[in-house]
Amino acid sequence: MSTNGKVGIGIIGSGGIAQGVHLPAYAKLRDEGKVEIVAVADANETTAKTAAEKFIIPNVFNDYRDLLKLSEIDAVSICTPNFLHKVPTIDAFAAGKNVLVEKPIALNAIEGAEMVAAGHAAGKILQIGLNLRFGAAPQAVKRMADAGKFGQIYYARAHALRRRGVPSWGVFTQKDKQGGGPLIDIGVHILDMTLWLMGHPEPVSVSGQAYREFGNREGVFNVFGPWNPKIYSVEDFAVGHVKFKNGATLTLESSFVANIGKDEFSTSLMGTEGGLFLDLADNTNSRIFREENGALTDTSLASLPTVASHEQEVRAFVNAVLDGTPALVPGEQGLMVSAILDAIYESSETGKEVLL
Ligand SMILES: NC(=O)c1ccc[n+]([C@@H]2O[C@H](COP(=O)([O-])OP(=O)(O)OC[C@H]3O[C@@H](n4cnc5c(N)ncnc54)[C@H](O)[C@@H]3O)[C@@H](O)[C@H]2O)c1
């Protein structure tokens, strides 16, 4: 903690997600007297300077290792592409900083495990930017799940499906820099939220299949504009099936491109006392299904507060640093998600079920 009782913040990677959500959230916390935004670093000088001017940040670096030398910095947001999550995180721990790293934890679970171990060794917080959990509807149904409204949850169906939504910017279509396609970019969110709602049962085996049916084709319609099919090296659809030690199972479907009727971003839970359809694309569709006194009931969620989940994620991180409490999305849980995603890819390649 900085001597003035505020958390000193550094931003590593000041592109889309940093300027879109991390910095606005930290700026609010600065107004509330909880943080100082001490420095920003980006390999792209213009991006770093733009962020510094926009958010009034006194120190600007090209090399994030210079940022880590500042003793006024207690905590960093790491908002670099996936292939640059591991090393900056480990360097930040070596410099004694707490870390909020964007999702997924890393390119794969091997890298993620190194990051978790480094955090433990340093005695610092590692929080993963899996923000969906902080939304009003997920928080509401999590309270119900914890109170037993669904009973034992024995099956879950998690969908992060885009009909035509290939990110046409950045490195999202390059396997070496991104680690994977929709599974790792958007499937990661819905899988994490679903595991959290289920109470994080222990996964024991995974099977799955990944497809690249559109990525290398020229001229496919895309809501985000054309992508470069020559460098597209990730899947465009994947499906996974996970078995847990407690007997529960889960299926996960994720796509950038698929011939389906509409985008879906949802989780269904089946429990012994109730079920859930949580529609994150349109919460008015969300329902809780139960049998009450001999009648089947469908309950909707009404008058939920408007919650900016990314802002809540940043607030939770700062509070954990201020109070010395554990992260609400700890590295271990981000690692479990990555281990499942890795196993779907492995199963797709080997044609076999993968034991975790
Ligand atoms: N939680 C969410 O909803 C969400 C949404 C979008 C992106 N993300 C994640 O955020 C991360 C970044 O995505 P983005 O969309 O902001 O990408 P982006 O390309 O807009 O920004 C990444 C920035 O990192 C910088 N960078 C690259 N190498 C660097 C280095 N060595 N040191 C410092 N900076 C470096 C780039 O110059 C760029 O400005 C990814 O991991 C992505 O998965 C999360």
The ligand as a Tripos MOL2 file, in Angstrom:
@<TRIPOS>MOLECULE
LIG
   44    48     1     0     0
SMALL
NO_CHARGES

@<TRIPOS>ATOM
      1 N1        -12.8780   -9.0520  -20.1730 N.am      1 LIG1
      2 C1        -13.2930   -8.6680  -21.3500 C.2       1 LIG1
      3 O1        -14.4640   -8.4790  -21.5800 O.2       1 LIG1
      4 C2        -12.2740   -8.4270  -22.4350 C.ar      1 LIG1
      5 C3        -12.6430   -7.7500  -23.5990 C.ar      1 LIG1
      6 C4        -11.6580   -7.4950  -24.5500 C.ar      1 LIG1
      7 C5        -10.3670   -7.9400  -24.3650 C.ar      1 LIG1
      8 N2        -10.0390   -8.6310  -23.2310 N.ar      1 LIG1
      9 C6         -8.6740   -9.1350  -23.0400 C.3       1 LIG1
     10 O2         -7.7880   -8.0400  -22.8780 O.3       1 LIG1
     11 C7         -6.5390   -8.3510  -23.4700 C.3       1 LIG1
     12 C8         -6.1620   -7.2410  -24.4460 C.3       1 LIG1
     13 O3         -7.1680   -7.1410  -25.4140 O.3       1 LIG1
     14 P1         -7.4980   -5.7390  -26.1330 P.3       1 LIG1
     15 O4         -8.7650   -5.9600  -26.8600 O.co2     1 LIG1
     16 O5         -7.3970   -4.6120  -25.1690 O.co2     1 LIG1
     17 O6         -6.2890   -5.6940  -27.1710 O.3       1 LIG1
     18 P2         -5.6240   -4.4200  -27.8080 P.3       1 LIG1
     19 O7         -4.8160   -4.9180  -28.9520 O.co2     1 LIG1
     20 O8         -6.6200   -3.3330  -28.0230 O.co2     1 LIG1
     21 O9         -4.6320   -3.8870  -26.6620 O.3       1 LIG1
     22 C9         -3.4750   -4.5740  -26.2640 C.3       1 LIG1
     23 C10        -2.3950   -3.5410  -26.0230 C.3       1 LIG1
     24 O10        -1.2320   -4.2070  -25.5340 O.3       1 LIG1
     25 C11        -0.1260   -3.5160  -26.0760 C.3       1 LIG1
     26 N3          1.0770   -4.3270  -25.9970 N.ar      1 LIG1
     27 C12         1.4840   -5.3160  -26.8170 C.ar      1 LIG1
     28 N4          2.6700   -5.7960  -26.4060 N.ar      1 LIG1
     29 C13         3.0110   -5.0960  -25.2990 C.ar      1 LIG1
     30 C14         4.1250   -5.1240  -24.4140 C.ar      1 LIG1
     31 N5          5.1260   -5.9890  -24.5730 N.pl3     1 LIG1
     32 N6          4.1460   -4.2670  -23.3820 N.ar      1 LIG1
     33 C15         3.1440   -3.3820  -23.1990 C.ar      1 LIG1
     34 N7          2.0700   -3.3060  -24.0120 N.ar      1 LIG1
     35 C16         2.0130   -4.1500  -25.0370 C.ar      1 LIG1
     36 C17        -0.5500   -3.1970  -27.4990 C.3       1 LIG1
     37 O11         0.2580   -2.1900  -28.0700 O.3       1 LIG1
     38 C18        -1.9830   -2.7770  -27.2920 C.3       1 LIG1
     39 O12        -2.0930   -1.3870  -27.0730 O.3       1 LIG1
     40 C19        -6.6660   -9.7310  -24.0940 C.3       1 LIG1
     41 O13        -6.1250  -10.6800  -23.2140 O.3       1 LIG1
     42 C20        -8.1720   -9.9310  -24.2170 C.3       1 LIG1
     43 O14        -8.5460  -11.3050  -24.1020 O.3       1 LIG1
     44 C21       -10.9680   -8.8540  -22.2780 C.ar      1 LIG1
@<TRIPOS>BOND
     1     1     2 1
     2     2     3 2
     3     2     4 1
     4     4     5 ar
     5     4    44 ar
     6     5     6 ar
     7     6     7 ar
     8     7     8 ar
     9     8     9 1
    10     8    44 ar
    11     9    10 1
    12     9    42 1
    13    10    11 1
    14    11    12 1
    15    11    40 1
    16    12    13 1
    17    13    14 1
    18    14    15 2
    19    14    16 1
    20    14    17 1
    21    17    18 1
    22    18    19 2
    23    18    20 1
    24    18    21 1
    25    21    22 1
    26    22    23 1
    27    23    24 1
    28    23    38 1
    29    24    25 1
    30    25    26 1
    31    25    36 1
    32    26    27 ar
    33    26    35 ar
    34    27    28 ar
    35    28    29 ar
    36    29    30 ar
    37    29    35 ar
    38    30    31 1
    39    30    32 ar
    40    32    33 ar
    41    33    34 ar
    42    34    35 ar
    43    36    37 1
    44    36    38 1
    45    38    39 1
    46    40    41 1
    47    40    42 1
    48    42    43 1
@<TRIPOS>SUBSTRUCTURE
     1 LIG1         1 GROUP 0 **** ****
